[in-house]
Amino acid sequence: MDQDYLDVESGKIGEIIPNSSDLWYVSPYRALWTSGGGAQPITPVSGKPTAKSCEADLKKRTYDQIAMADMKAGGWACALTVEGNIVGIQIRSIPPIGDEKAPLPLFYTVWQQ
């Protein structure tokens, strides 16, 4: 099973860093979680977000994860980081079903609050 953690403010990828890791991808489940097993909100959004639109979307819809089955390559999501910042996340490509070693390529922008 492949699990990768990302601290979006520092760009560190790999093992979990308590009170710092913001996103967690678990390949067998093909889902992107927020830290703490979904303690922070995350939601898919339509189109490239801004800080203001992310903040508004996170107030309307708060999930603990987004399933790759519900996303398309190039699709966007917004999340709240452990530090209270907002992050816009673009899913560059969707990992294939059954490939537990396939990476989840992301592009993201962090808006400091």
SEROBA-606837 format. One line per 8 residues: number of its first residue (from 1); for each residue y, z, x of N, C-alpha, C, O, CB. Coordinates in Angstrom, 1 decimal. Each point is the difference from the previous one (the first is absolute). Glycine has a CB too. Example, Ala and Ser with C-alpha at 12.3 -4.5 7.8 and 13.67 -1.06 7.14 Angstrom:
# SEROBA-606837
1	-5.7:7.8:13.2:1.2:0.0:-0.9:1.2:0.0:0.9:0.0:0.7:1.0:-1.2:0.5:-2.9 | 2.3:-1.9:1.5:1.1:0.0:0.9:1.1:0.8:-0.8:1.1:0.1:0.5:-1.7:-2.3:0.7
END
This chain:
# SEROBA-606837
1	-1.2:0.0:0.9:1.2:0.0:-0.9:1.2:0.0:0.9:0.1:0.8:1.0:-1.3:0.4:-2.9 | 2.2:-2.1:1.6:1.2:0.0:0.8:1.1:0.6:-0.8:0.3:-0.3:-1.2:-1.0:-1.8:2.3 | 1.4:3.1:-0.5:1.2:0.6:-0.6:1.1:0.0:1.0:-0.1:0.4:1.1:-1.4:1.1:-2.5 | 2.6:-2.0:1.0:1.2:0.0:0.8:1.2:0.6:-0.6:0.2:-0.1:-1.2:-1.1:-2.0:2.2 | 1.6:2.9:-0.2:1.2:0.7:-0.5:1.2:-0.6:0.7:-0.1:-0.5:1.1:-1.2:2.6:-1.5 | 2.4:-2.1:-0.3:1.3:-0.5:0.5:1.1:0.9:-0.3:0.3:0.4:-1.1:-1.1:-2.8:0.8 | 1.6:2.8:1.4:1.2:0.7:-0.2:1.1:-1.1:0.1:0.3:-0.5:1.0:-1.2:2.7:0.0 | 1.5:-2.5:-2.2:0.9:-1.2:0.0:1.3:0.3:0.8:0.6:-1.0:0.5:-1.5:0.4:-2.7
9	1.4:1.8:2.3:1.2:0.3:0.7:-0.2:-0.2:1.5:0.9:-0.6:0.7:-0.2:2.2:-2.4 | -1.8:-1.3:2.3:-0.3:-0.1:1.4:-0.7:-1.3:0.4:0.0:-0.5:1.1:0.0:3.0:-0.9 | -0.7:-3.1:-1.2:-0.9:-1.1:0.2:-1.3:0.3:0.6:-0.8:-0.9:0.3:2.8:-0.4:0.0 | -2.4:2.6:-0.2:-1.3:0.4:0.5:-1.1:-0.3:-0.9:0.1:0.3:-1.2:1.0:1.5:2.5 | -2.2:-2.4:-0.8:-1.1:-0.4:-0.8:-1.2:0.7:0.6:-0.1:0.1:1.2:1.0:-2.3:-1.9 | -1.9:2.7:-0.1:-1.2:0.5:0.5:-0.4:1.3:-0.7:-0.2:-0.1:-1.2:0.7:-0.8:3.4 | -0.7:2.0:-1.5:-0.4:1.2:-0.6:1.1:0.7:-0.8:1.2:-0.3:0.3:-2.8:0.6:1.6 | 1.2:0.5:-2.8:1.0:0.7:-0.9:0.8:0.9:0.9:-0.5:0.7:0.8:-1.0:-0.9:-2.8
17	2.8:0.2:1.7:0.9:1.0:0.6:0.6:0.8:-1.2:0.8:-0.5:-0.8:-0.2:-1.1:2.8 | -1.1:2.9:-2.1:0.5:0.8:-1.1:1.5:0.0:-0.2:0.7:0.1:1.0:-2.7:1.4:-0.6 | 2.4:-1.5:-1.6:1.5:0.0:-0.3:0.7:-1.2:0.5:1.3:0.1:0.2:-1.4:2.4:-0.3 | -0.6:-3.6:0.5:0.7:-1.1:0.6:-0.6:-1.3:-0.5:0.8:-1.0:-0.3:-0.3:2.4:2.3 | -1.8:-1.5:-2.1:-0.7:-1.3:-0.4:0.4:-0.2:-1.5:-0.1:0.8:-0.9:-1.8:-0.5:2.5 | 2.3:-1.6:-1.9:0.5:-0.3:-1.3:-0.9:-0.9:-0.8:-0.1:0.2:-1.2:2.3:-0.1:2.1 | -2.9:-1.0:-0.3:-0.9:-0.9:-0.7:-1.4:0.1:0.6:-0.2:0.2:1.2:2.1:-1.8:-1.7 | -2.9:1.4:-0.4:-1.4:0.2:0.4:-0.8:-1.1:-0.6:0.0:-0.2:-1.2:0.2:2.7:1.4
25	-0.8:-3.4:0.6:-0.9:-1.1:-0.5:-1.4:0.3:0.2:-0.4:0.2:1.2:2.2:-1.8:-0.8 | -2.6:1.6:-1.4:-1.5:0.3:0.1:-0.6:-1.3:-0.4:0.0:-0.4:-1.2:0.2:2.9:0.7 | -0.8:-3.2:1.5:-0.5:-1.3:-0.3:-1.2:-0.2:-1.0:0.1:-0.9:-0.8:0.5:0.5:3.1 | -1.5:1.3:-2.4:-1.1:-0.2:-1.0:0.6:0.0:-1.4:-0.5:-0.6:-0.9:-1.2:1.7:2.4 | 2.7:-0.3:-1.8:0.6:0.1:-1.3:1.1:-1.0:-0.2:0.4:-0.2:-1.2:-0.9:2.6:1.2 | 0.9:-3.1:1.1:1.0:-1.0:-0.1:1.3:0.5:-0.8:0.5:-0.7:-0.9:-2.3:-1.1:1.0 | 2.2:3.0:0.3:1.2:0.6:-0.6:0.9:0.6:1.1:-0.4:0.5:1.0:-0.9:0.0:-3.1 | 2.6:-0.6:1.8:1.1:0.5:0.8:0.5:1.3:-0.6:0.5:-0.1:-1.1:0.1:-2.2:2.0
33	-0.8:3.4:-0.3:0.4:1.3:-0.5:1.2:0.5:0.7:0.3:-0.4:1.1:-2.7:1.0:-1.7 | 3.1:0.4:0.0:1.1:0.7:0.7:-0.7:1.2:0.6:-1.2:0.3:-0.2:3.0:-1.1:-1.4 | -1.0:1.5:2.4:-0.6:1.1:0.8:-0.5:1.1:-0.9:0.3:0.1:-1.2:1.3:-0.6:3.0 | -2.5:1.3:-1.3:-0.6:1.1:-0.7:-0.9:-0.4:-1.1:-0.1:0.7:-1.1:2.1:0.6:1.7 | -2.6:-2.5:-0.5:-0.9:-0.5:-1.1:0.8:-0.4:-1.2:-0.5:0.2:-1.2:-1.3:1.3:2.0 | 3.0:-1.9:-0.6:0.8:-0.5:-1.2:1.1:1.0:-0.4:0.4:0.0:-1.2:-2.3:-1.4:0.5 | 2.3:2.3:1.6:1.0:1.0:-0.4:1.4:-0.5:-0.3:0.7:0.5:-0.8:-2.0:1.1:2.2 | 1.6:-2.8:-0.7:1.3:-0.6:-0.2:-0.2:-1.2:-1.0:-1.1:-0.6:0.0:1.9:1.4:2.3
41	0.3:-1.2:-3.0:-0.2:-1.1:-0.9:0.0:-1.4:0.7:0.7:-0.1:1.1:0.5:1.5:-2.8 | -1.9:-2.3:1.1:0.0:-1.4:0.5:-0.1:-0.9:-1.2:-0.7:0.4:-1.0:-0.4:0.2:3.2 | 1.7:-1.8:-2.2:-0.1:-0.8:-1.2:0.1:-1.5:0.4:0.9:-0.3:0.9:0.0:2.1:-2.4 | -1.6:-2.7:0.9:0.2:-1.4:0.3:1.4:-0.4:-0.7:0.4:0.5:-1.0:-2.9:-1.0:1.1 | 3.2:-0.5:0.5:1.2:-0.5:-0.5:0.0:-1.5:0.0:-0.7:-0.6:0.7:2.0:2.7:0.1 | -0.4:-2.7:-1.6:0.1:-1.4:0.0:1.1:-0.5:0.9:1.2:0.4:-0.2:-2.1:-0.5:-2.2 | 0.6:-0.7:3.4:1.0:-0.5:0.9:0.4:1.0:1.1:-0.4:1.1:0.0:1.3:-2.4:-1.9 | -0.1:0.8:2.8:0.4:0.8:1.2:1.0:1.0:-0.5:1.0:-0.3:-0.6:-1.3:-1.6:2.2
49	-0.1:3.2:-1.4:0.9:1.1:-0.5:1.2:0.3:0.9:0.0:-0.4:1.2:-2.0:1.3:-2.3 | 2.9:-0.2:0.5:1.1:0.7:0.8:-0.2:1.5:-0.1:-0.9:0.4:-0.7:2.5:-2.3:0.2 | -0.9:2.6:1.2:-0.1:1.5:0.0:0.2:0.5:-1.5:-0.7:0.8:-0.5:1.5:-0.6:2.9 | 0.3:-0.8:-3.0:0.3:0.4:-1.4:-1.1:-0.4:-1.0:-0.3:0.8:-0.8:2.7:-1.0:1.4 | -2.9:-1.0:-0.5:-1.1:-0.4:-0.9:-1.3:0.8:0.2:-0.6:0.3:-0.9:1.7:-2.6:0.8 | -1.4:2.6:1.4:-1.2:0.8:0.3:0.2:1.4:-0.7:-0.9:0.5:-0.6:0.5:-1.8:2.8 | 1.5:1.9:-2.0:0.3:1.3:-0.5:-0.2:0.0:-1.5:-0.6:0.9:-0.6:2.2:-0.4:2.5 | -1.0:-1.5:-2.6:-0.1:-0.1:-1.5:-1.5:-0.2:-0.4:-0.4:0.6:-0.9:2.8:-1.6:0.8
57	-3.1:0.1:0.8:-1.4:-0.3:-0.4:-0.9:1.3:0.2:-0.9:0.2:-0.7:1.3:-2.6:1.4 | -0.1:3.1:0.4:-0.8:1.2:0.2:0.3:1.1:-1.0:-0.9:0.9:-0.2:0.9:-1.4:2.6 | 1.1:0.5:-3.1:0.3:0.9:-1.1:-0.7:-0.4:-1.2:-0.3:0.9:-0.9:2.5:-0.4:1.9 | -2.4:-1.8:-1.2:-0.7:-0.5:-1.2:-1.5:0.1:0.1:-0.6:0.3:-1.0:2.5:-1.9:0.6 | -2.4:1.2:1.5:-1.5:0.0:0.2:-0.4:0.6:1.3:0.4:-0.4:1.0:-0.5:-1.7:-2.4 | -0.7:3.2:1.3:-0.4:0.6:1.2:-1.6:0.1:0.0:-0.6:0.7:-0.9:2.8:0.6:1.0 | -2.8:-2.0:0.8:-1.4:0.1:0.2:-0.3:0.6:1.3:0.9:0.2:0.8:-1.2:-2.3:-2.2 | -1.0:2.5:1.6:-0.4:0.6:1.3:-0.5:-1.1:1.0:-0.2:0.3:1.1:-0.3:1.9:-2.3
65	0.2:-3.4:0.6:-0.6:-1.0:0.9:0.3:-1.4:-0.7:0.3:-0.1:-1.2:-2.1:1.7:2.1 | 1.7:-2.6:-0.1:-0.1:-1.4:-0.6:-1.2:-0.7:0.5:-0.4:0.0:1.2:2.9:-0.1:-1.2 | -3.2:-0.5:-0.9:-1.3:-0.7:0.3:0.3:-1.4:0.4:0.9:-0.7:-0.6:-2.1:2.1:-1.1 | 0.5:-1.8:2.8:0.3:-1.4:0.5:-0.5:-1.0:-1.1:0.5:-1.1:0.0:-0.8:1.9:2.4 | -0.6:-0.5:-3.3:-0.4:-0.9:-1.0:1.2:-0.3:-1.0:-0.1:-1.0:-0.6:-2.3:1.9:0.8 | 3.3:0.0:-0.2:1.2:-0.2:-0.9:1.2:-0.7:0.7:1.0:-0.2:-0.6:-1.8:2.2:-0.7 | 0.6:-2.2:2.6:1.1:-0.6:0.8:-0.3:-1.4:0.4:-1.1:-0.4:0.0:1.7:2.7:0.8 | 0.5:-3.0:-0.5:-0.2:-1.4:0.6:0.6:0.0:1.4:0.9:0.8:0.3:-0.8:-1.9:-2.7
73	-0.6:0.2:3.2:0.6:-0.2:1.3:1.5:-0.3:-0.2:0.4:-0.9:-0.7:-2.6:0.1:1.7 | 3.1:1.5:-0.2:1.4:-0.1:-0.1:0.6:0.9:-1.1:1.2:0.1:-0.1:-1.5:-2.4:0.8 | -0.5:3.0:-1.4:0.5:1.0:-1.0:0.6:1.2:0.6:-0.2:0.3:1.2:-1.5:-1.1:-2.8 | 2.5:1.5:0.8:0.8:1.2:0.5:-0.4:1.2:-0.8:-0.4:0.0:-1.1:2.3:-1.5:1.8 | -1.7:2.7:0.0:-0.1:1.3:-0.6:1.1:0.9:0.6:0.6:-0.3:1.0:-3.1:0.0:-1.3 | 2.8:1.3:-0.4:0.9:1.0:0.5:-0.7:1.4:0.0:-0.8:0.3:-0.8:2.8:-1.6:-0.1 | -1.6:2.1:1.9:-0.6:1.4:0.1:1.1:1.0:0.5:1.0:-0.4:0.6:-3.3:-0.6:-0.2 | 2.0:2.2:-0.6:0.8:1.1:0.5:-0.8:0.6:1.2:-1.2:0.2:0.0:2.3:0.3:-2.2
81	-0.4:-0.3:3.4:-0.6:0.5:1.2:0.0:1.5:-0.1:0.6:0.6:-0.8:0.1:-2.6:2.1 | -1.5:2.6:-0.4:-0.1:1.4:0.2:1.3:0.6:0.3:0.4:1.1:-0.5:-2.7:-1.3:1.3 | 3.2:-0.5:-0.1:1.3:0.5:0.4:1.0:-0.2:-1.1:1.2:0.4:0.2:-1.8:-0.9:2.2 | 0.2:-0.1:-3.5:1.0:-0.3:-1.1:0.7:-1.3:0.0:1.0:-0.2:-0.7:-0.8:2.7:0.6 | -0.6:-3.4:1.0:0.6:-1.3:0.1:-0.7:-0.9:-0.9:-1.1:0.3:-0.5:1.8:0.1:2.8 | -0.1:-1.6:-2.6:-0.6:-1.0:-0.8:-0.4:-1.2:0.9:0.7:-0.3:0.9:0.7:1.0:-2.9 | -2.6:-1.2:1.7:-0.5:-1.1:0.7:-0.4:-1.2:-0.9:-0.7:0.3:-1.0:-0.1:1.3:2.8 | 1.2:-2.8:-1.4:-0.4:-1.2:-0.7:-1.1:-0.6:0.8:0.2:-0.2:1.2:2.1:-0.2:-2.2
89	-3.5:0.1:0.4:-1.2:-0.4:0.8:-0.4:-1.4:-0.6:-0.2:-0.2:-1.2:-0.5:2.6:1.6 | 0.6:-3.4:0.5:-0.5:-1.3:-0.3:-1.5:-0.1:0.5:-0.2:0.3:1.1:2.5:-1.3:-1.1 | -3.2:0.7:-0.9:-1.4:-0.3:0.3:-0.1:-1.4:0.5:0.1:-0.9:-0.8:-1.0:2.6:-0.9 | 0.8:-1.9:3.0:0.0:-1.4:0.5:-1.2:-0.8:-0.4:0.1:-1.2:-0.3:1.2:2.1:2.3 | -2.5:-0.3:-2.0:-1.2:-0.7:-0.4:-1.0:1.1:-0.5:0.1:1.2:0.4:0.2:-3.1:1.2 | -1.2:1.5:-2.5:-0.9:0.9:-0.6:-1.3:0.0:0.7:-0.6:-1.1:0.2:1.7:0.8:-2.5 | -1.6:1.4:2.8:-1.3:0.0:0.7:-1.1:-0.5:-0.9:0.0:0.3:-1.2:0.8:1.6:2.7 | -1.8:-2.6:-0.9:-1.1:-0.5:-0.9:-0.9:1.1:-0.4:-0.2:1.0:0.7:0.3:-3.1:0.5
97	-0.7:2.0:-2.4:-0.9:1.0:-0.5:-1.2:0.0:0.9:-0.6:-1.0:0.4:1.4:0.6:-2.8 | -1.3:1.6:2.7:-1.2:0.2:0.8:0.2:0.1:1.5:-0.9:0.3:0.7:-0.2:-1.5:-2.5 | 2.3:0.8:2.3:0.3:0.1:1.4:0.7:1.3:0.3:1.2:0.1:-0.1:-1.1:-2.6:0.3 | -0.8:3.5:0.2:0.5:1.3:0.2:0.9:0.2:1.3:0.6:1.0:0.2:-2.6:-0.1:-1.5 | 1.9:-2.0:2.1:0.8:0.1:1.2:1.2:-0.9:0.0:0.8:-0.1:0.9:-2.9:0.5:0.3 | 2.3:-1.1:-2.4:1.2:-0.9:-0.1:1.3:0.9:-0.1:0.0:1.0:-0.7:-1.4:-2.8:-0.5 | 2.4:1.4:1.9:1.3:0.7:0.0:0.7:-0.3:-1.3:-0.2:-1.0:-0.7:0.3:1.0:3.2 | 0.9:0.9:-2.8:0.9:-0.2:-1.1:1.4:-0.3:0.7:0.7:0.9:0.3:-2.0:0.6:-2.0
105	1.6:-2.8:1.8:1.3:-0.3:0.7:1.2:0.3:-0.9:0.0:-0.4:-1.2:-1.1:-1.4:2.5 | 2.0:2.6:-0.8:1.2:0.4:-0.8:1.3:-0.3:0.7:0.0:-0.2:1.3:-1.3:2.0:-2.2 | 2.4:-2.0:0.1:1.3:-0.1:0.5:0.7:1.1:-0.8:-0.2:0.1:-1.2:0.2:-2.6:1.9 | 0.9:3.3:-0.1:0.7:1.0:-0.8:1.4:0.3:0.5:0.3:-0.3:1.2:-2.5:1.3:-1.7 | 3.0:-0.5:-0.4:1.4:0.4:0.3:0.1:1.5:-0.5:-0.4:0.3:-1.1:1.3:-2.7:1.0 | -0.3:3.2:1.0:0.2:1.4:-0.4:1.5:0.2:-0.2:0.8:-0.4:0.8:-2.8:1.2:0.5 | 2.3:-0.2:-2.4:1.4:0.4:-0.3:0.1:1.5:0.1:-0.5:0.7:-0.8:0.9:-2.7:-0.7 | 0.4:2.4:2.5:0.2:1.5:0.2:0.9:0.5:-1.1:1.0:-0.6:-0.4:-1.2:0.3:2.9
113	-0.2:1.5:-3.0:0.7:0.6:-1.1:0.8:1.2:0.5:0.7:0.6:-0.8:-2.5:-1.3:-0.8
END
